[in-house]
Amino acid sequence: MQAVYPLSLILIPCTPLYNSLLKTIETIQELQALKVPLMVLITDYQSLEEQDQARSTLQSNFTDLNFFFFKHSRIIENSMRKGLSFKELSMQTPLSRIHYKTFITEYQRL
């Protein structure tokens, strides 16, 4: 596997579901040969316990991962259903600005 552009980071999305964690482990194993820092984006978790369980499962297999987290939010479903970006959805109405504020803040941090 050879990258076309120099990579500073690879972002790997993952949910706490069992099959997602297995695929994430396989993906990480394949990408480690690139010698690029890996960041796992754990998303769609419902509780801190679910977040911690996903992180600890991955950490038990790898020691050099970085993590970022997006808790479950309807904005992801709404984005796919309506074909709008997160930013477009959050700017639709004053209520959507308030409702999606936490998610948008975390998204911008990423």
C-alpha positions in Angstrom: 0.0 0.0 0.0 1.5 3.3 -1.1 0.1 6.8 -0.3 -0.1 9.3 -3.1 0.2 12.3 -0.7 2.3 12.5 2.4 0.1 11.6 5.3 0.3 13.2 8.7 -2.7 11.2 10.2 -5.1 8.5 9.2 -8.7 8.8 10.7 -10.4 5.4 11.2 -14.2 5.6 12.0 -15.6 3.0 14.4 -18.7 2.3 16.3 -19.0 0.2 19.5 -20.7 -2.6 17.7 -18.8 -5.9 17.8 -18.4 -6.3 14.0 -17.2 -2.7 13.7 -14.5 -3.2 16.3 -13.4 -6.4 14.5 -13.2 -4.5 11.2 -11.4 -1.6 12.9 -8.8 -4.0 14.3 -8.2 -5.5 10.8 -8.0 -2.1 9.3 -5.4 -0.9 11.8 -3.3 -4.0 11.3 -3.2 -3.2 7.5 -2.5 0.5 8.0 0.3 0.1 10.6 2.8 -0.7 7.7 2.4 2.9 6.6 4.1 4.2 9.8 1.6 7.1 10.0 -0.2 8.1 13.3 -3.6 6.5 13.5 -6.6 8.2 15.1 -9.8 6.1 15.8 -13.0 8.1 15.7 -15.4 6.2 18.0 -18.8 7.4 17.2 -22.5 6.6 17.8 -21.9 5.4 21.4 -24.8 5.8 23.8 -23.0 5.9 27.1 -19.6 6.5 28.6 -19.5 2.8 29.5 -19.9 1.9 25.8 -17.2 4.5 24.8 -14.8 3.1 27.4 -15.5 -0.5 26.3 -14.7 0.3 22.6 -11.6 2.2 23.5 -10.3 -0.5 25.9 -11.0 -3.3 23.3 -8.8 -1.4 20.8 -6.2 -0.5 23.4 -5.8 -4.2 24.4 -4.7 -4.9 20.8 -2.7 -1.8 20.0 -0.7 0.6 22.2 -0.1 3.6 19.9 -3.6 4.7 18.9 -5.1 8.2 19.3 -8.8 8.5 19.9 -11.6 11.1 19.2 -15.2 10.6 20.2 -18.6 11.6 18.8 -21.5 10.5 21.0 -24.7 9.3 19.2 -26.4 12.3 17.6 -29.4 12.5 15.2 -27.3 14.9 13.1 -25.5 11.9 11.5 -28.8 10.2 10.5 -30.3 13.5 9.4 -27.2 14.3 7.3 -27.4 11.0 5.4 -31.2 11.2 5.0 -31.3 14.8 3.8 -28.0 14.9 1.9 -26.8 18.0 3.9 -23.6 18.6 5.7 -23.4 18.9 9.5 -22.9 22.6 9.2 -25.9 23.0 6.8 -28.1 21.1 9.1 -27.1 23.0 12.2 -27.7 26.4 10.4 -31.3 25.6 9.2 -33.2 27.0 12.2 -32.4 28.6 15.6 -33.6 25.4 17.2 -31.2 23.2 15.2 -28.3 25.5 16.1 -29.1 24.9 19.8 -29.8 21.2 19.3 -26.6 20.4 17.4 -24.3 22.8 19.2 -22.4 20.2 21.2 -21.8 18.0 18.2 -20.7 20.9 15.9 -18.3 22.1 18.6 -16.7 18.6 18.8 -16.8 18.3 15.0 -14.9 21.6 14.6 -12.3 20.4 17.2 -11.6 17.3 15.1 
